[in-house]
Amino acid sequence: MNITATAGQARRFYVLMGLIMAGVVLLGFARTYYLKEWFHTPALTLRLHLHAFVLTLWLALFVIQAKLIAVGRRRLHMTLGVAGIVLAALVVVATFAAAIEAARLGGARGGITAADRLFSSVLAVSTFGVFVTLGATFRKQGEIHRRFMLLATIAVIGPGVTRAVVLLAGHPIRDSHVAVMFLLVSSALFNDWRTRSRIHPVLLGGGLFLIASQLTRRIAGATEVWAHIGNWMIY
């Protein structure tokens, strides 16, 4: 297999990953957002609408940007990248606002306090923000840039994954979103090995951090320090 063909496969892989993530989120939130008029689910607040809208735009932009690189439209990709940075900032702000409102309205649930649930959301969107910032910083180094953007997107699909699993399995499965995140990161690592004969350190290090932070989120979210911070943010 020649180098050009291998590079093309690697770029198309990111388009596929984007479509998979968008599909999972679409399935997970079909009843409560995308097709809610057909399912007559409760109305959403303005903050939740905005959160869902900007995250949908982000997923769509990720697929478009990956496709542009796959077909060699680098200049247009870079132009849209400016809008992507603005959109990422909106994702962070809207998700923080929606998470606080959801924790305030939902309270404790399933043995998990409102502050603990808020921590999970804050962790996810903070991880997203860090990865996007790093991706933007290394925007002229494509190999690094695309991996940070992939990790950023994986970081925020957890709620969609959880709801999709409930829809398919008929009941919640503990940490199912972590398992799916692990599969996505593992797929990206395998793609690196298959197309580059080595794993990129950004993907390995970032992926390990992402999974480890999700596995330990309940420990940090249950601390007394966070309880004070979280409850202050909520109330």
C-alpha positions in Angstrom: 0.0 0.0 0.0 1.5 3.4 -1.0 1.8 6.4 1.3 -0.8 8.4 -0.6 -3.4 5.7 -0.3 -2.7 5.2 3.4 -3.0 8.9 4.1 -6.3 8.9 2.3 -7.6 6.1 4.4 -6.5 7.8 7.6 -8.4 11.0 6.6 -11.6 9.1 5.6 -11.5 7.4 9.0 -12.1 10.8 10.7 -15.2 11.3 8.5 -16.5 7.9 9.5 -15.8 8.6 13.2 -17.7 11.8 12.9 -20.7 10.1 11.3 -20.7 7.4 14.0 -20.6 9.9 16.9 -23.3 12.1 15.2 -25.5 9.0 14.7 -25.2 7.9 18.3 -26.1 11.3 19.6 -29.0 11.6 17.1 -30.3 8.2 18.3 -29.8 9.1 22.0 -31.6 12.4 21.8 -34.2 11.5 19.1 -37.1 11.3 21.6 -36.2 14.3 23.7 -34.9 16.7 21.1 -34.6 15.9 17.4 -38.0 14.1 17.1 -39.6 15.4 20.3 -42.7 16.6 18.4 -43.6 13.0 17.5 -42.9 11.7 21.0 -44.6 14.5 23.0 -41.7 14.7 25.5 -41.6 17.6 28.0 -40.7 21.0 26.7 -37.1 22.1 26.9 -35.9 25.3 28.5 -34.1 27.9 26.4 -30.8 27.0 27.9 -31.3 23.3 27.1 -32.4 24.2 23.5 -29.3 26.3 23.0 -27.0 23.6 24.4 -28.5 20.9 22.1 -28.4 23.3 19.1 -24.7 24.3 19.4 -23.6 20.7 20.1 -25.5 19.5 17.0 -23.7 22.2 15.0 -20.4 21.1 16.4 -21.0 17.5 15.4 -22.0 18.6 11.9 -19.0 20.8 11.6 -16.7 18.0 12.7 -18.0 15.8 9.9 -17.8 18.6 7.3 -14.2 19.6 8.4 -13.1 16.0 8.2 -14.6 15.6 4.8 -13.0 18.8 3.5 -9.6 17.4 4.5 -10.4 14.0 3.0 -11.1 15.7 -0.4 -8.2 18.1 -0.3 -10.1 21.3 0.4 -7.6 22.5 3.0 -8.1 26.2 2.5 -11.9 26.0 3.0 -11.2 23.8 6.0 -9.0 26.5 7.6 -11.6 29.2 6.8 -14.3 27.3 8.6 -11.9 26.6 11.4 -12.3 30.2 12.6 -16.1 29.6 12.9 -15.2 26.4 14.7 -13.3 28.2 17.4 -16.3 30.5 18.0 -18.7 27.6 18.0 -16.5 25.7 20.5 -16.6 28.6 22.8 -20.4 28.6 22.5 -20.5 24.9 23.3 -18.6 25.5 26.5 -20.7 28.4 27.7 -24.0 26.7 26.7 -23.1 23.4 28.2 -22.1 25.0 31.5 -25.4 26.9 31.6 -27.4 23.8 30.7 -25.6 21.6 33.2 -26.3 24.0 36.1 -29.9 24.3 35.1 -30.3 20.5 34.7 -28.8 19.9 38.1 -31.0 22.5 39.7 -34.2 21.1 38.1 -33.3 17.4 38.5 -31.9 17.4 41.9 -30.5 14.1 43.3 -31.3 11.1 41.2 -30.4 7.4 41.3 -28.4 7.8 44.4 -26.3 10.6 42.8 -26.5 14.1 44.1 -27.1 17.1 42.0 -23.6 18.4 42.6 -22.1 15.0 41.6 -24.1 15.0 38.4 -23.0 18.6 37.7 -19.3 17.5 38.2 -19.7 15.0 35.4 -20.9 17.7 33.0 -18.3 20.2 34.1 -15.6 17.6 33.6 -16.8 16.7 30.1 -17.1 20.2 28.8 -13.8 21.3 30.5 -12.0 18.4 28.8 -13.6 19.4 25.5 -12.4 23.0 26.0 -8.9 21.9 26.7 -8.7 19.6 23.7 -10.2 22.2 21.4 -7.7 24.8 22.7 -4.8 22.5 22.1 -6.2 21.6 18.7 -6.5 25.3 17.7 -3.0 25.9 19.0 -1.6 23.2 16.8 -3.9 24.0 13.8 -0.9 24.2 11.4 0.2 20.7 12.4 -2.5 18.5 10.9 -1.5 15.3 12.6 -1.7 16.8 16.0 -4.7 19.1 15.3 -7.1 16.4 14.0 -6.4 14.1 16.9 -7.1 16.8 19.5 -10.4 17.7 17.7 -11.4 14.0 17.7 -10.7 13.6 21.4 -12.6 16.9 22.1 -15.7 15.5 20.3 -15.5 12.1 22.0 -15.4 14.0 25.3 -18.9 15.5 24.9 -21.0 12.7 23.5 -21.4 10.8 26.8 -25.0 11.9 27.5 -26.0 10.9 24.0 -24.4 7.5 24.4 -26.0 6.9 27.7 -29.5 7.6 26.3 -28.8 5.6 23.1 -27.9 2.6 25.3 -31.0 2.9 27.4 -33.1 3.1 24.2 -31.4 0.0 22.7 -31.0 -2.1 25.9 -34.3 -1.0 27.6 -32.5 -0.1 30.8 -29.4 1.9 31.9 -26.0 0.3 31.9 -23.6 1.7 34.4 -20.7 3.6 32.7 -21.9 2.5 29.2 -20.7 5.8 27.8 -17.2 5.1 29.1 -17.2 1.8 27.3 -18.2 3.5 24.0 -15.6 6.2 24.5 -13.0 3.5 25.0 -14.1 1.8 21.8 -13.8 5.0 19.9 -10.4 5.8 21.2 -9.3 2.2 20.7 -10.5 2.4 17.1 -8.5 5.6 16.5 -5.4 4.0 18.0 -5.8 1.0 15.8 -6.3 3.3 12.8 -3.0 5.0 13.7 -1.2 1.7 13.9 -2.7 0.4 10.7 -2.0 3.5 8.6 1.1 4.8 10.3 2.7 1.7 11.8 2.8 3.6 15.1 0.5 5.3 17.5 0.5 9.1 17.8 1.4 10.2 21.3 -1.3 12.8 21.4 -4.0 10.2 20.7 -2.5 7.8 23.2 -2.0 10.3 26.0 -5.2 12.2 25.4 -7.2 9.0 25.1 -5.8 7.7 28.4 -6.6 10.9 30.2 -10.1 11.0 28.8 -10.9 7.5 29.9 -9.2 7.8 33.2 -11.0 11.0 34.0 -14.4 9.4 33.2 -13.6 6.3 35.3 -12.7 8.4 38.4 -15.3 11.2 38.0 -17.5 9.8 40.8 -14.6 9.9 43.2 -13.9 13.5 42.6 -17.6 14.4 42.3 -18.3 12.9 45.7 -15.7 14.9 47.6 -16.8 17.5 50.2 -14.8 20.2 48.4 -16.7 19.7 45.2 -20.0 19.4 47.1 -19.4 23.0 48.4 -18.4 24.3 44.9 -21.2 22.4 43.1 -24.0 23.4 45.4 -22.8 27.0 45.3 -23.0 26.9 41.5 -26.4 25.2 41.5 -28.1 27.3 44.2 
